[in-house]
Amino acid sequence: MPSNLSTLPVGAIIALAVLGVAQLTLDVIALVSLYKRPIDQVALGNKWVWVAIIALVSMLGPILYLVAGRRPAQVADAAGRTPPPSARPDAIADALYGPRDETDPR
């Protein structure tokens, strides 16, 4: 059964073009994200599985990777740390205006 694109309505051709561009865009975004992401931040621990899912599962594959395939980076606990000495307000004021005189009552 041969098909001819000229028999399709213009709206259907535009819709197919938009879906094609969306599919290509999602594929590129997902594959670039997968390439740049370290292996320990990828669900399932195997990038080749995600490449296959992205490439073979049409529109749903890239969306699935972007939603469920990425793990957030580990963040160190900053609550217990003290700021470095150069970040103290006194050190910043001394760096900007020079050291204080010991006779200054402040």
N, C-alpha and C positions, 0 to 999 in steps of 0.2 A: 504494500500500500504506500505509494509514493506521496510525499507531502510537499506542498509548495507554500512558502512563507507569504506569498502574495495573496493567498486566500484567507489569511488570518486578519482579523480586525487590527487597526492601528493601535488601539489601546492594549491589546494582548501582546503585540510586539514590544511596546514600550515597557509593559510589566515584565516581560521576559528579560529585556535588557537591564532593567533595574535590579532584578533578582540575580542576574549574572554578575553585575558589578558588585553587589553586596556579597555574594559568595566569594568572589575573588579577593575582595577587601578583607573579609573575615579570615580567609585562609592565610593571607600574607601577615596580618596582625598576629594570628595565633602562632604561626611558624617562627616569626621573628622573636616573639616573646619566649617561645620554647627554646630557641637557640641561645638567647641571652641569659636565661635563667639557669642557675647552678642546679645540679642533679638532686641535691638534698632539698630543694624547694619545689620539686615536681612530684605530684601524687603518683603512686604506683612505682616510683623509683626508676623508671625506664623511659627515656625520651623516645626511643624507637616505637614503643607502643602508642605514644601520643601522636607521633608523625603518621602512623597508619590510621589512627582514629580520625585525625584532622583531614587526611587526604581521602579516606574512603567513605566517611559517613556524611557526605554532602554538606548541607547547611548546619546540621546539628553537631557535627564533630568539633568544629572550631568553637562554637558556643559552649559545648560541654567542657572543652579544655579551659576556656577563659573563666568559666564559672567554678568548676570543680577540680581542675587539674593543677592549679597553682596553689602552693602553700606560701604563707607570708614568711618573710625573713625573720630570723630569731633576733629579738631586741634585748640588749643587755639591760639589767636593772640599774637605773640611774638614781634611784631614791637614796641609796646608802652611800653614794660617792660624795666627796667634798670637792668643791671647785678648785682648780689649780691656783697656786698663789698669785699668778698674774691676773686672775679674774676677780680678785677681791676689790671692793670699791676703794679701799685705801691705796692699794697698789696702782690702780688706774689713775686716781687723783695725783699720786706722787709722780707717775709717768707723764702726766699732762702738765702739771704745774711745778714740778720739782719737789724735793723732800721738804717736809715741814720743819720749821725751827722748833727747837725744844722749848723756847721761851714763849711760844704761842700758846695761850690758855685754852685753845679749842681742844 
